[in-house]
C-alpha cells in the first residue's frame, strides 16, 4: 500500500509482539502519522477491536519475527519512506 512516497506492507488479521501504544491516536491516519513522526518506528499494529481503535508502534525490525494471527488487528510494516 503506497501513500504518497511512503510504502506499507499490510497484513490483515495479524499482529506483532512488543508494540508500544501510540497515545492520542484514534484512526488509521493518526497511526500512520504517529509512526512516520517517530524516526525509530518501523511499523504498527492497528487494533480495530477497540473503540476508538488503538495503535501499537514497533521500534525494531525484530518485532516482526513474531507475527501471529490476531483477528481485528492489521499490521502495517514500513517499507519505504520519503527522504
C-alpha positions in Angstrom: 0.0 0.0 0.0 1.6 3.3 -1.1 0.6 6.6 0.3 2.5 9.5 -1.3 6.1 8.4 -1.2 5.5 6.1 1.8 5.0 2.4 1.2 3.5 0.0 3.8 3.3 -3.8 3.8 -0.2 -4.6 5.1 -1.1 -7.8 6.8 -4.8 -8.0 7.9 -5.7 -10.1 11.0 -2.1 -10.3 12.1 -0.1 -8.6 14.8 3.4 -8.5 16.2 4.8 -8.5 19.7 6.4 -5.7 21.7 4.3 -2.8 20.4 4.3 0.5 22.3 0.9 2.2 22.4 0.8 5.4 20.4 -1.2 7.9 22.6 -3.7 10.2 21.1 -4.4 8.2 18.0 -8.0 7.4 17.1 -7.9 6.4 13.4 -5.6 4.9 10.8 -4.3 8.3 9.5 -3.3 9.2 13.1 -1.5 5.9 13.5 0.4 6.4 10.2 1.4 9.9 11.2 2.5 8.8 14.7 4.7 6.2 13.2 6.2 8.5 10.5 6.9 11.2 13.1 9.0 8.8 15.1 12.4 8.1 13.4 12.6 4.7 15.2 9.2 3.4 14.1 9.3 0.6 11.6 5.6 -0.2 11.7 2.5 -0.5 13.8 -0.5 -2.7 14.8 -3.9 -1.1 14.1 -6.3 -2.7 16.6 -9.9 -2.3 15.4 -11.3 -4.3 18.3 -11.1 -1.3 20.5 -13.3 1.8 20.2 -11.7 4.0 19.3 -9.1 1.9 17.5 -5.7 1.8 19.1 -2.2 1.8 17.6 0.9 0.0 18.8 4.1 1.2 17.3 7.0 -1.1 16.6 10.5 0.3 17.0 12.6 -2.7 16.0 12.6 -5.0 12.9 12.9 -7.9 15.3 9.3 -7.3 16.4 8.3 -8.8 13.0 10.0 -12.1 13.8 7.0 -12.9 16.0 4.0 -12.2 13.8 0.8 -14.0 14.9 -2.8 -14.4 13.8 -4.8 -11.7 15.6 -8.4 -11.2 14.3 -9.3 -7.5 14.2 -5.7 -6.3 14.1 -4.0 -5.0 10.9 -0.2 -5.0 10.9 1.5 -2.2 8.9 5.2 -2.6 8.2 7.1 0.5 6.8 8.8 -0.5 3.6 9.8 2.9 2.1 9.8 6.4 3.4 10.4 9.8 1.8 13.9 11.1 2.3 
